[in-house]
């Protein structure tokens, strides 16, 4: 990843780009190599499984907390985002799927009003983000947003346990299809290659 090319692409000087990359390295989203450049860390099946296990703990808790703070405005916003996600799925718009899926989850988790959980969840998404691209390519991954409907049902009925169950189902569905796929050396190599076209969070 060239610092100058990134600076040119964003229309800025190398200094703020360097600072942004340093923050991503600290968050474990990128790693610095021996020659001073940065790359996406190689994700092994073991590391991916651990990331998803921690996701269940943190995001499940955030889903429960969001349900307890739920408002009609939150339900309307999440419903609109999910509708946009369904439209993207129907069109096989990969970037749209990834973006709307992330929006749904982050709007939900921000509603938990937790200053502790959000930075941790953001760090996890930065670390596992590249795998979401592959999830759309996996025939075992049911990209139908069905778990989101469970979450919405939990919010509408004010049942935190139901909202949590939807979050956990969403995470487990993705993990179930990706962890075995990560055993393929070709796909592991893809996740540690050039960043162009790969999504790794906001």
C-alpha positions as a Markdown table, in Angstrom:
| # | Residue | x | y | z |
|---|---|---|---|---|
| 1 | Unk | 0.0 | 0.0 | 0.0 |
| 2 | Unk | 1.7 | 3.2 | -1.2 |
| 3 | Unk | 1.4 | 6.2 | 1.2 |
| 4 | Unk | 1.7 | 8.7 | -1.7 |
| 5 | Unk | -0.9 | 6.9 | -3.8 |
| 6 | Unk | -3.3 | 6.9 | -0.9 |
| 7 | Unk | -2.6 | 10.6 | -0.2 |
| 8 | Unk | -3.2 | 11.5 | -3.8 |
| 9 | Unk | -6.4 | 9.4 | -3.9 |
| 10 | Unk | -7.8 | 11.2 | -0.9 |
| 11 | Unk | -6.5 | 14.6 | -2.0 |
| 12 | Unk | -4.4 | 15.2 | 1.0 |
| 13 | Unk | -0.8 | 15.2 | 2.2 |
| 14 | Unk | 1.0 | 12.0 | 3.4 |
| 15 | Unk | 0.9 | 13.0 | 7.1 |
| 16 | Unk | -2.8 | 12.5 | 7.8 |
| 17 | Unk | -2.8 | 9.3 | 5.8 |
| 18 | Unk | 0.2 | 8.1 | 7.9 |
| 19 | Unk | -1.7 | 8.9 | 11.1 |
| 20 | Unk | -4.8 | 7.1 | 9.9 |
| 21 | Unk | -2.8 | 4.0 | 9.0 |
| 22 | Unk | -1.1 | 4.1 | 12.4 |
| 23 | Unk | -4.5 | 4.1 | 14.1 |
| 24 | Unk | -5.6 | 1.1 | 12.0 |
| 25 | Unk | -2.4 | -0.7 | 13.0 |
| 26 | Unk | -3.1 | 0.0 | 16.7 |
| 27 | Unk | -6.6 | -1.3 | 16.2 |
| 28 | Unk | -5.2 | -4.5 | 14.6 |
| 29 | Unk | -7.0 | -3.8 | 11.3 |
| 30 | Unk | -3.6 | -3.5 | 9.6 |
| 31 | Unk | -0.2 | -4.7 | 10.4 |
| 32 | Unk | 3.2 | -3.1 | 9.8 |
| 33 | Unk | 5.8 | -5.1 | 7.8 |
| 34 | Unk | 9.5 | -5.2 | 8.3 |
| 35 | Unk | 10.1 | -2.7 | 5.6 |
| 36 | Unk | 7.7 | -0.2 | 7.1 |
| 37 | Unk | 4.7 | -0.8 | 4.8 |
| 38 | Unk | 1.3 | -2.0 | 6.0 |
| 39 | Unk | -0.9 | -4.9 | 4.9 |
| 40 | Unk | -4.1 | -6.6 | 6.0 |
| 41 | Unk | -3.2 | -9.2 | 8.6 |
| 42 | Unk | -3.4 | -12.8 | 7.5 |
| 43 | Unk | -6.5 | -14.3 | 9.0 |
| 44 | Unk | -6.2 | -18.0 | 10.0 |
| 45 | Unk | -9.3 | -20.1 | 10.6 |
| 46 | Unk | -8.4 | -20.2 | 14.3 |
| 47 | Unk | -8.2 | -16.4 | 14.6 |
| 48 | Unk | -11.4 | -15.9 | 12.6 |
| 49 | Unk | -13.2 | -18.4 | 14.9 |
| 50 | Unk | -12.0 | -16.5 | 18.0 |
| 51 | Unk | -13.0 | -13.1 | 16.5 |
| 52 | Unk | -16.5 | -14.5 | 15.9 |
| 53 | Unk | -16.7 | -15.9 | 19.4 |
| 54 | Unk | -15.9 | -12.5 | 20.9 |
| 55 | Unk | -18.4 | -10.9 | 18.5 |
| 56 | Unk | -21.1 | -13.1 | 20.0 |
| 57 | Unk | -20.4 | -11.9 | 23.5 |
| 58 | Unk | -20.1 | -8.2 | 22.7 |
| 59 | Unk | -22.7 | -7.8 | 19.9 |
| 60 | Unk | -25.2 | -10.0 | 21.7 |
| 61 | Unk | -24.9 | -7.7 | 24.7 |
| 62 | Unk | -25.2 | -4.6 | 22.6 |
| 63 | Unk | -28.4 | -6.0 | 20.9 |
| 64 | Unk | -30.0 | -6.6 | 24.3 |
| 65 | Unk | -29.1 | -3.1 | 25.5 |
| 66 | Unk | -30.3 | -1.5 | 22.3 |
| 67 | Unk | -33.7 | -3.3 | 22.8 |
| 68 | Unk | -34.0 | -1.8 | 26.3 |
| 69 | Unk | -33.4 | 1.7 | 24.8 |
| 70 | Unk | -35.5 | 1.1 | 21.7 |
| 71 | Unk | -37.7 | 3.8 | 20.2 |
| 72 | Unk | -40.1 | 3.8 | 17.3 |
| 73 | Unk | -37.6 | 6.0 | 15.4 |
| 74 | Unk | -34.9 | 3.3 | 15.8 |
| 75 | Unk | -37.3 | 0.6 | 14.4 |
| 76 | Unk | -38.2 | 2.8 | 11.5 |
| 77 | Unk | -34.5 | 3.5 | 10.7 |
| 78 | Unk | -33.5 | -0.1 | 10.9 |
| 79 | Unk | -36.4 | -1.2 | 8.8 |
| 80 | Unk | -35.5 | 1.3 | 6.1 |
| 81 | Unk | -31.9 | 0.1 | 6.2 |
| 82 | Unk | -32.9 | -3.5 | 6.0 |
| 83 | Unk | -35.2 | -2.8 | 3.0 |
| 84 | Unk | -32.2 | -1.2 | 1.3 |
| 85 | Unk | -30.1 | -4.3 | 2.1 |
| 86 | Unk | -32.8 | -6.6 | 0.6 |
| 87 | Unk | -32.8 | -4.5 | -2.5 |
| 88 | Unk | -29.0 | -4.8 | -2.8 |
| 89 | Unk | -29.2 | -8.6 | -2.3 |
| 90 | Unk | -31.8 | -8.8 | -5.1 |
| 91 | Unk | -29.6 | -6.9 | -7.4 |
| 92 | Unk | -26.4 | -8.8 | -6.3 |
| 93 | Unk | -24.9 | -5.5 | -5.5 |
| 94 | Unk | -22.0 | -6.7 | -3.3 |
| 95 | Unk | -20.8 | -3.2 | -2.1 |
| 96 | Unk | -24.4 | -2.3 | -1.3 |
| 97 | Unk | -24.9 | -5.5 | 0.6 |
| 98 | Unk | -21.8 | -4.9 | 2.7 |
| 99 | Unk | -22.5 | -1.3 | 3.3 |
| 100 | Unk | -26.2 | -1.7 | 4.3 |
| 101 | Unk | -25.4 | -4.7 | 6.5 |
| 102 | Unk | -22.8 | -2.7 | 8.4 |
| 103 | Unk | -25.2 | 0.2 | 8.7 |
| 104 | Unk | -27.9 | -2.0 | 10.2 |
| 105 | Unk | -25.6 | -3.5 | 12.8 |
| 106 | Unk | -23.9 | -0.2 | 13.8 |
| 107 | Unk | -27.1 | 1.8 | 14.1 |
| 108 | Unk | -28.4 | -1.0 | 16.3 |
| 109 | Unk | -25.3 | -1.2 | 18.5 |
| 110 | Unk | -25.1 | 2.6 | 18.8 |
| 111 | Unk | -28.6 | 2.5 | 20.3 |
| 112 | Unk | -27.2 | 0.5 | 23.2 |
| 113 | Unk | -25.7 | 3.9 | 24.4 |
| 114 | Unk | -22.5 | 2.1 | 25.6 |
| 115 | Unk | -19.2 | 4.0 | 25.5 |
| 116 | Unk | -17.5 | 0.7 | 26.3 |
| 117 | Unk | -19.0 | -1.7 | 23.8 |
| 118 | Unk | -18.9 | 0.4 | 20.6 |
| 119 | Unk | -15.1 | 0.9 | 20.4 |
| 120 | Unk | -14.6 | -2.8 | 21.0 |
| 121 | Unk | -17.1 | -3.8 | 18.4 |
| 122 | Unk | -15.6 | -1.4 | 15.9 |
| 123 | Unk | -12.2 | -2.9 | 16.4 |
| 124 | Unk | -13.6 | -6.4 | 15.8 |
| 125 | Unk | -15.3 | -5.3 | 12.6 |
| 126 | Unk | -12.1 | -3.8 | 11.3 |
| 127 | Unk | -10.3 | -7.1 | 12.0 |
| 128 | Unk | -12.8 | -9.5 | 10.4 |
| 129 | Unk | -14.1 | -7.1 | 7.8 |
| 130 | Unk | -12.3 | -8.6 | 4.7 |
| 131 | Unk | -14.1 | -11.9 | 5.3 |
| 132 | Unk | -17.5 | -10.3 | 4.7 |
| 133 | Unk | -16.6 | -9.9 | 1.1 |
| 134 | Unk | -16.0 | -13.7 | 0.9 |
| 135 | Unk | -19.3 | -14.4 | 2.7 |
| 136 | Unk | -21.2 | -13.1 | -0.4 |
| 137 | Unk | -19.2 | -15.6 | -2.5 |
| 138 | Unk | -20.0 | -18.6 | -0.3 |
| 139 | Unk | -22.9 | -20.8 | -1.5 |
| 140 | Unk | -23.4 | -21.9 | 2.2 |
| 141 | Unk | -24.0 | -18.3 | 3.3 |
| 142 | Unk | -27.8 | -17.4 | 3.4 |
| 143 | Unk | -27.6 | -13.7 | 2.5 |
| 144 | Unk | -31.3 | -13.1 | 2.9 |
| 145 | Unk | -31.2 | -10.9 | 6.0 |
| 146 | Unk | -33.5 | -13.3 | 7.8 |
| 147 | Unk | -31.7 | -12.8 | 11.1 |
| 148 | Unk | -32.4 | -9.1 | 10.8 |
| 149 | Unk | -36.1 | -9.8 | 10.9 |
| 150 | Unk | -35.7 | -11.6 | 14.2 |
| 151 | Unk | -33.8 | -8.6 | 15.6 |
| 152 | Unk | -36.6 | -6.2 | 14.4 |
| 153 | Unk | -39.2 | -8.5 | 16.0 |
| 154 | Unk | -37.3 | -8.4 | 19.3 |
| 155 | Unk | -37.2 | -4.6 | 19.1 |
| 156 | Unk | -40.9 | -4.3 | 18.2 |
| 157 | Unk | -42.0 | -6.6 | 21.0 |
| 158 | Unk | -39.5 | -5.2 | 23.5 |
| 159 | Unk | -37.9 | -8.6 | 24.1 |
| 160 | Unk | -34.1 | -8.2 | 24.5 |
| 161 | Unk | -33.6 | -12.0 | 24.4 |
| 162 | Unk | -35.2 | -12.2 | 21.0 |
| 163 | Unk | -33.1 | -9.3 | 19.7 |
| 164 | Unk | -30.0 | -11.0 | 21.0 |
| 165 | Unk | -31.0 | -14.3 | 19.4 |
| 166 | Unk | -31.2 | -12.5 | 16.0 |
| 167 | Unk | -27.8 | -11.0 | 16.5 |
| 168 | Unk | -26.2 | -14.3 | 17.4 |
| 169 | Unk | -27.9 | -16.1 | 14.5 |
| 170 | Unk | -26.6 | -13.5 | 12.1 |
| 171 | Unk | -23.0 | -13.9 | 13.5 |
| 172 | Unk | -23.2 | -17.7 | 13.6 |
| 173 | Unk | -24.5 | -18.0 | 10.1 |
| 174 | Unk | -21.6 | -16.0 | 8.7 |
| 175 | Unk | -19.1 | -17.8 | 10.9 |
| 176 | Unk | -20.4 | -21.2 | 10.0 |
| 177 | Unk | -19.8 | -20.6 | 6.3 |
| 178 | Unk | -16.5 | -18.7 | 6.6 |
| 179 | Unk | -14.5 | -20.6 | 9.1 |
| 180 | Unk | -14.4 | -23.8 | 7.0 |
| 181 | Unk | -13.7 | -21.8 | 3.8 |
| 182 | Unk | -10.7 | -20.1 | 5.5 |
| 183 | Unk | -9.0 | -23.5 | 5.5 |
| 184 | Unk | -8.6 | -23.0 | 1.8 |
| 185 | Unk | -5.1 | -21.6 | 1.2 |
| 186 | Unk | -6.3 | -19.7 | -1.8 |
| 187 | Unk | -8.9 | -17.7 | 0.1 |
| 188 | Unk | -6.5 | -17.1 | 3.0 |
| 189 | Unk | -4.1 | -15.7 | 0.5 |
| 190 | Unk | -6.8 | -13.4 | -0.9 |
| 191 | Unk | -7.4 | -11.9 | 2.5 |
| 192 | Unk | -3.7 | -11.0 | 2.9 |
| 193 | Unk | -3.4 | -9.6 | -0.6 |
| 194 | Unk | -4.0 | -6.2 | -2.2 |
| 195 | Unk | -6.7 | -4.1 | -0.5 |
| 196 | Unk | -8.4 | -3.0 | -3.7 |
| 197 | Unk | -12.0 | -4.0 | -3.7 |
| 198 | Unk | -11.9 | -5.5 | -0.2 |
| 199 | Unk | -14.1 | -4.2 | 2.5 |
| 200 | Unk | -12.8 | -3.8 | 6.0 |
| 201 | Unk | -15.2 | -1.6 | 8.0 |
| 202 | Unk | -15.5 | 2.1 | 8.3 |
